Structures are given as structure tokens and as C-alpha cells.
Amino acid sequence: MKRKPIMYAAIALVLSARIFAGTQTDLIPLTVRLGNKVEQTGGFFDLAGATYPSKAQVITISDETHPNPVKKRQAFTRAISGDKSKVILLEGTIDLSDGKISDSDHSYYDAFDKTTHKRLHADIVFDIGSNTTILGTKNARIAFGGLRIKASEKQKAENIIIRNVEFYDAHGSTEYDTSVPEYKNEKASADQLVVEGTFEKGKYTSDYIPRNIWIDHCTFSDGTCRDLSRNFNHDGALDVKAVHNMTISFCEFHNHDKVTLIAPSDKFTNPTDRQITIHHNYYHDATQRMPRTRGCEVHLYNNVYDKIGNPENSGYSLSPGIGAQFIVENNVFGQHAGKMILRCADKSKPGDATFYKLFASGNIPELSEKNAEDFARHSVSEKPFAVPYKYNLEDAKSGERTTLSNAGSILEITVE
């Protein structure tokens, strides 16, 4: 699928010509007006009625303000923490590993503790506090680690916006380090970005669920690593364990195996614990989980999927599981290595309250028994939940053009 320039009026972008044949890409200018209401996102986030922080709350993190890479990382991770309202203008790369990890390194348990081999993902994962807006202003990149949005008894996690940031190679290992018995069950993997709550007795409580999250025009990949057959060295790109009111829009996901997991196990079946809109995102050269879900209300529209799977792992795009409520509208499903666009992961039975429901309409090709496992059993003629926000639904071909022209960290953001 080729990218061509097109205007998408709903997000008020002034679109320059983009060149995809080589390395040159003209950026899309966007002005963010601080102190004003956040524009409509076409998703669950709009229920928040959020306002951008003011210009007085701007923190600039760049090579100019912080020429030392370690001090730049420290300044960034301090800035994103805490619940005070703030806007971080990010320019250039943040190396969350402080230079200990490289894009070509496939084994680095020893990088952080040579005596025990203990290399947990907590070493390179940093929390984002409430009321935080991160705007990538020039070549903004988060590399070699991950960011976490987590609600707990100690802290809320709400009103968080991340726009125009590249998440690059959260390099870890999903294999266990069995060389030291006491750490034999510990993994060193890190999600590039994860949204999670705190649960008790297998259930999330409403007080400990993140809310009002918008991820927009970001790019997620494993960098130059190729890890698509069996992900020894990478975990999720954007995982969501629990959330109220989340929109994921105009992002690009590529060169990654397990892209997005929604709910960590079959214990989590309550649909309203995960309310997510996924629209105008470009998934390509990836393997699976776009998304893989359990108990959720997920609305997918005008996304583009292409070159999914590979000879070693045929993969799939969508995988609804137990308790999932899916609305799938006007998406384009391109080349898949296997026959199945959708793999069913629901083991419950018809009539069970947790039996997943799928409403599919206007897709190319349309979902059917030919490309969606157990389609007839799970397909419903009416949407399984009421969409509580306004959205601009394009026909599939128009949406494809819009997505291919606008997805990814390609904005040229200024603030006023």
C-alpha cells in the first residue's frame, strides 16, 4: 500500500506533500493551543472534556536544554512524574537505559547487575503522572525502555496525552533468566507503553483504573531489530490492562510481533474496565495482537492493516477473547501471511455472559467465515454497546487514504 497526501479535516491538519519513496518526509504542521479545550479525538477520550495545560506549565526537554544524555533522561523522567498539570515539549532522543542498551544487543542481563544477572524491566520503565501532556516537537524519540501509566492506591492516572512521539526498541528479553534460581521466573522485557490499573482478587476497582488517555500520531517499532517470529527480546508495543476513556489515533505500528494486548488474562472479563477507541492507525510488517483482547469495549474504525505475519508465524490482525465487545467498521485488511484476519480466543459458550460479540460493517474485505474464526457464532447485527461520542466515519477506501497519509509521528507541532 502506498502513502499519498490527503487532507483530514476532522483534526484540522494543514498537510504538506510527503515523500515516501526515499527518506525525505515533509511534516504536517499542527498548532496546539495551550489552555484551550482539547480538540475532539473521535473516541472515548472525548468524554473527559479535557483542557490542555497552560503555557505557564511548559517544560522543554531538548539537547539544547540538556546536552548531557543522562541528565536529559533524568530531567524527562522527573518532568513526567507527579500529578501537577504540565506540558512537556520533547525534542530529540531520550535513552531510558542511559546508554546501557544498544539496538543490536540481544542479551544484556548483566548490563545492570553483573553479580546476580537480575535484569528486570523496572530498570528501564518510568511512570507518567496525571495531568501530563507530552508533545514531540522535533524528532522526539523514547528509546530502549518503556513508559507506564499506572493507577494505584497511592496515585491516580488520568488526563494524559502523548502526541507525535516515536517509541523505539524497548529492548529486553521475554525469556526467563534461569541462571540464578531466585530470579528464574523474572522477565527482563518492557512494554514500550503500558496502561494499567491495580486489582484485588482478580478484579480491578474503579478507583484504580486509569482514565482519559489519548495517544495520537505516535510511532511504535523495534527499531532495526528483527524479532517477528518469536519475540525473544520484545514485549508489547502498546498494552492496556485497564482504562476508562482511551483513544488511540493516527499511530503507526510496524516491525513488531505482539503489538497490543488488552487485559492480561482470562480473569478480566468486565467490558467497561477497558473502553478504547482505535482509529486511523497504520499496522504493517507486524505479526499479531492488533489488538488481542479480553473483557473490553473496543471500537475500531478506519484502520489499515498490511503485510501482517510472516513465513515462520502467519499471525493475524484481530483476536477478541472472553468478554470482548467489538465494533469493527470500515477498516482495510491488506496482505496477511495466513488466511485468518481474525482469530477467536474466546473459550466461553453461547449464552454465557462472557461470550464475545462482534459487529463488523464496511470493511475491505468484510469479515466472514472465510477470514474470521467462529464468525457466525459471534457476529451480531447490532452494535454490542452504544458509542457515546461523535466520530467521523469514512468509507474504507477514503479512510485508507487518510490513514496512510497521516499516521505516525509526522507532525510539526508548535504551541501558542
TORRO-939980 format. One record per residue (C-alpha): residue in three letters; x, z, y. Coordinates in steps of 0.25 Angstrom, whole numbers, padded with zeros to 4 digits, always signed. Layout:
N
AlaXZY/...
END
This chain:
416
Met+0000+0000+0000/Lys+0006-0004+0013/Arg+0004+0004+0026/Lys-0001-0003+0038/Pro-0004+0003+0052/Ile-0019+0007+0055/Met-0026+0016+0065/Tyr-0033+0028+0060/Ala-0042+0033+0072/Ala-0046+0046+0066/Ile-0033+0052+0068/Ala-0030+0045+0082/Leu-0017+0039+0078/Val-0010+0029+0086/Leu-0004+0020+0075/Ser+0009+0013+0077/Ala+0013+0002+0067/Arg+0020+0007+0055/Ile+0031+0000+0047/Phe+0031+0004+0032/Ala+0040-0007+0026/Gly+0052+0000+0031/Thr+0056+0014+0036/Gln+0050+0012+0050/Thr+0037+0018+0053/Asp+0031+0019+0067/Leu+0024+0033+0069/Ile+0010+0035+0073/Pro+0009+0043+0086/Leu+0000+0055+0086/Thr-0002+0065+0097/Val-0007+0079+0093/Arg-0014+0087+0104/Leu-0010+0101+0102/Gly-0020+0112+0106/Asn-0031+0102+0103/Lys-0041+0101+0091/Val-0034+0095+0078/Glu-0040+0081+0076/Gln-0049+0078+0065/Thr-0042+0077+0052/Gly-0053+0071+0043/Gly-0052+0082+0034/Phe-0055+0097+0030/Phe-0045+0101+0041/Asp-0055+0097+0052/Leu-0064+0109+0048/Ala-0053+0118+0055/Gly-0056+0113+0069/Ala-0041+0115+0071/Thr-0033+0115+0084/Tyr-0018+0111+0086/Pro-0009+0122+0091/Ser-0006+0121+0106/Lys+0007+0114+0112/Ala+0012+0129+0115/Gln+0013+0131+0100/Val+0022+0119+0097/Ile+0035+0122+0089/Thr+0044+0110+0088/Ile+0054+0109+0076/Ser+0064+0097+0076/Asp+0078+0094+0074/Glu+0080+0096+0089/Thr+0074+0110+0090/His+0081+0114+0077/Pro+0093+0105+0074/Asn+0097+0114+0062/Pro+0089+0110+0050/Val+0088+0124+0044/Lys+0083+0130+0057/Lys+0074+0119+0059/Arg+0067+0123+0046/Gln+0067+0137+0049/Ala+0060+0134+0063/Phe+0050+0125+0056/Thr+0046+0135+0045/Arg+0045+0146+0055/Ala+0037+0138+0064/Ile+0026+0134+0053/Ser+0025+0149+0049/Gly+0015+0159+0055/Asp+0001+0157+0060/Lys+0003+0155+0074/Ser-0002+0141+0079/Lys+0009+0131+0081/Val+0013+0117+0081/Ile+0026+0113+0074/Leu+0031+0099+0079/Leu+0041+0095+0068/Glu+0052+0085+0069/Gly+0061+0081+0058/Thr+0064+0088+0045/Ile+0062+0102+0040/Asp+0070+0104+0028/Leu+0063+0116+0021/Ser+0075+0118+0012/Asp+0085+0120+0023/Gly+0093+0109+0017/Lys+0094+0114+0003/Ile+0086+0103-0003/Ser+0088+0088-0003/Asp+0079+0077-0006/Ser+0087+0073-0018/Asp+0089+0087-0024/His+0081+0089-0037/Ser+0085+0103-0041/Tyr+0088+0114-0031/Tyr+0084+0127-0037/Asp+0098+0132-0033/Ala+0096+0128-0018/Phe+0090+0141-0014/Asp+0095+0151-0024/Lys+0107+0148-0033/Thr+0106+0161-0041/Thr+0092+0160-0047/His+0088+0146-0046/Lys+0076+0151-0039/Arg+0071+0139-0030/Leu+0057+0142-0026/His+0049+0133-0017/Ala+0047+0145-0008/Asp+0061+0142-0003/Ile+0056+0129+0004/Val+0041+0131+0007/Phe+0037+0137+0020/Asp+0023+0141+0025/Ile+0015+0135+0036/Gly+0007+0145+0044/Ser-0007+0144+0050/Asn-0010+0136+0063/Thr+0002+0127+0061/Thr+0003+0113+0065/Ile+0015+0105+0061/Leu+0017+0091+0067/Gly+0028+0082+0063/Thr+0033+0075+0076/Lys+0045+0067+0071/Asn+0050+0065+0056/Ala+0044+0078+0052/Arg+0048+0082+0038/Ile+0047+0094+0029/Ala+0057+0093+0018/Phe+0062+0100+0006/Gly+0051+0111+0005/Gly+0037+0113+0008/Leu+0027+0119+0017/Arg+0016+0129+0013/Ile+0002+0132+0020/Lys-0002+0145+0013/Ala-0013+0155+0015/Ser-0012+0169+0010/Glu-0016+0183+0013/Lys-0004+0184+0023/Gln-0007+0171+0031/Lys-0018+0161+0033/Ala-0014+0146+0032/Glu-0023+0138+0042/Asn-0023+0127+0053/Ile-0011+0120+0048/Ile-0008+0105+0052/Ile+0004+0097+0047/Arg+0005+0083+0053/Asn+0016+0072+0051/Val+0026+0079+0043/Glu+0034+0074+0031/Phe+0035+0083+0019/Tyr+0047+0078+0012/Asp+0052+0082-0002/Ala+0048+0097-0005/His+0059+0096-0015/Gly+0058+0107-0026/Ser+0056+0107-0041/Thr+0043+0109-0049/Glu+0052+0113-0061/Tyr+0054+0127-0065/Asp+0068+0133-0063/Thr+0069+0139-0077/Ser+0084+0143-0076/Val+0080+0156-0070/Pro+0069+0163-0079/Glu+0063+0171-0068/Tyr+0061+0159-0060/Lys+0057+0150-0071/Asn+0042+0148-0066/Glu+0046+0145-0052/Lys+0046+0131-0046/Ala+0054+0126-0034/Ser+0044+0116-0030/Ala+0038+0115-0016/Asp+0026+0108-0011/Gln+0028+0100+0002/Leu+0016+0106+0008/Val+0006+0116+0001/Val-0006+0123+0006/Glu-0010+0135-0002/Gly-0018+0148-0002/Thr-0017+0161-0009/Phe-0026+0164-0020/Glu-0030+0176-0029/Lys-0035+0176-0043/Gly-0035+0161-0043/Lys-0043+0159-0031/Tyr-0040+0156-0016/Thr-0046+0165-0006/Ser-0052+0159+0007/Asp-0043+0167+0016/Tyr-0030+0162+0009/Ile-0033+0147+0009/Pro-0026+0138+0020/Arg-0035+0131+0029/Asn-0035+0120+0039/Ile-0023+0112+0035/Trp-0020+0097+0040/Ile-0009+0089+0034/Asp-0008+0076+0041/His+0001+0064+0042/Cys+0012+0071+0033/Thr+0021+0064+0022/Phe+0024+0071+0009/Ser+0035+0065-0001/Asp+0046+0069-0010/Gly+0056+0062-0001/Thr+0066+0054-0008/Cys+0064+0061-0021/Arg+0056+0054-0032/Asp+0049+0065-0040/Leu+0036+0058-0045/Ser+0036+0058-0060/Arg+0037+0073-0062/Asn+0039+0081-0049/Phe+0051+0090-0053/Asn+0055+0092-0039/His+0042+0092-0030/Asp+0029+0099-0030/Gly+0017+0095-0021/Ala+0017+0087-0008/Leu+0005+0094-0002/Asp-0002+0104-0011/Val-0015+0112-0007/Lys-0018+0125-0015/Ala-0029+0129-0006/Val-0034+0125+0008/His-0047+0124+0017/Asn-0048+0112+0027/Met-0036+0103+0024/Thr-0034+0089+0028/Ile-0022+0080+0023/Ser-0022+0067+0030/Phe-0013+0055+0032/Cys-0002+0061+0024/Glu+0008+0053+0015/Phe+0011+0058+0001/His+0022+0050-0007/Asn+0033+0051-0017/His+0028+0064-0023/Asp+0022+0068-0036/Lys+0012+0079-0035/Val+0006+0077-0021/Thr-0005+0087-0018/Leu-0011+0098-0027/Ile-0023+0104-0022/Ala-0026+0118-0029/Pro-0015+0123-0038/Ser-0022+0126-0051/Asp-0036+0124-0058/Lys-0039+0139-0054/Phe-0042+0133-0040/Thr-0056+0127-0041/Asn-0063+0130-0028/Pro-0064+0117-0020/Thr-0065+0124-0006/Asp-0052+0130-0008/Arg-0045+0117-0005/Gln-0052+0108+0005/Ile-0044+0096+0008/Thr-0045+0082+0015/Ile-0035+0072+0011/His-0036+0059+0018/His-0028+0047+0023/Asn-0016+0051+0015/Tyr-0006+0041+0008/Tyr-0001+0045-0006/His+0009+0035-0012/Asp+0020+0035-0022/Ala+0015+0049-0027/Thr+0011+0053-0041/Gln-0001+0063-0041/Arg-0009+0074-0034/Met-0015+0067-0022/Pro-0021+0077-0024/Arg-0023+0085-0037/Thr-0033+0095-0034/Arg-0042+0107-0039/Gly-0053+0114-0032/Cys-0054+0107-0019/Glu-0062+0099-0009/Val-0053+0087-0007/His-0057+0075+0002/Leu-0048+0063+0000/Tyr-0051+0050+0009/Asn-0043+0038+0013/Asn-0030+0042+0006/Val-0021+0031+0000/Tyr-0014+0033-0014/Asp-0004+0023-0019/Lys+0008+0022-0029/Ile+0003+0034-0036/Gly+0010+0038-0049/Asn+0022+0032-0056/Pro+0026+0027-0070/Glu+0030+0042-0074/Asn+0018+0049-0068/Ser+0006+0040-0066/Gly+0000+0050-0056/Tyr-0013+0050-0049/Ser-0019+0052-0035/Leu-0030+0062-0036/Ser-0033+0073-0046/Pro-0045+0082-0044/Gly-0045+0094-0053/Ile-0054+0106-0055/Gly-0063+0110-0043/Ala-0059+0098-0035/Gln-0069+0091-0025/Phe-0064+0077-0022/Ile-0069+0067-0011/Val-0061+0055-0012/Glu-0064+0044-0002/Asn-0059+0030+0002/Asn-0045+0032-0004/Val-0035+0021-0009/Phe-0029+0023-0022/Gly-0018+0013-0024/Gln-0008+0011-0035/His-0008+0022-0046/Ala+0002+0022-0057/Gly-0009+0027-0066/Lys-0024+0023-0068/Met-0029+0036-0062/Ile-0030+0039-0047/Leu-0037+0052-0050/Arg-0034+0062-0061/Cys-0044+0072-0065/Ala-0039+0086-0066/Asp-0052+0094-0068/Lys-0054+0101-0081/Ser-0067+0107-0078/Lys-0080+0101-0083/Pro-0092+0094-0077/Gly-0101+0105-0072/Asp-0090+0114-0069/Ala-0090+0119-0054/Thr-0075+0115-0054/Phe-0078+0100-0059/Tyr-0071+0092-0049/Lys-0079+0082-0041/Leu-0074+0068-0035/Phe-0081+0060-0025/Ala-0074+0046-0023/Ser-0078+0035-0014/Gly-0072+0023-0007/Asn-0058+0024-0014/Ile-0050+0012-0018/Pro-0051+0011-0029/Glu-0063+0020-0031/Leu-0061+0032-0041/Ser-0067+0029-0054/Glu-0065+0032-0069/Lys-0054+0021-0069/Asn-0045+0029-0060/Ala-0050+0043-0059/Glu-0051+0052-0071/Asp-0064+0058-0074/Phe-0070+0051-0062/Ala-0084+0050-0068/Arg-0085+0065-0071/His-0080+0070-0057/Ser-0085+0059-0048/Val-0097+0063-0039/Ser-0106+0055-0030/Glu-0106+0065-0018/Lys-0094+0072-0011/Pro-0092+0085-0018/Phe-0090+0092-0005/Ala-0095+0090+0009/Val-0084+0084+0018/Pro-0084+0094+0030/Tyr-0077+0085+0040/Lys-0077+0072+0047/Tyr-0068+0061+0041/Asn-0065+0046+0044/Leu-0066+0040+0030/Glu-0060+0026+0030/Asp-0063+0016+0019/Ala-0052+0016+0009/Lys-0045+0003+0014/Ser-0045+0007+0028/Gly-0041+0021+0024/Glu-0029+0016+0017/Arg-0024+0008+0029/Thr-0026+0021+0037/Thr-0018+0030+0027/Leu-0007+0020+0025/Ser-0005+0019+0040/Asn-0006+0033+0044/Ala-0002+0043+0032/Gly+0011+0051+0033/Ser+0020+0058+0043/Ile+0020+0046+0052/Leu+0014+0052+0065/Glu+0022+0053+0078/Ile+0016+0066+0083/Thr+0016+0071+0098/Val+0009+0083+0103/Glu+0003+0086+0116/
END
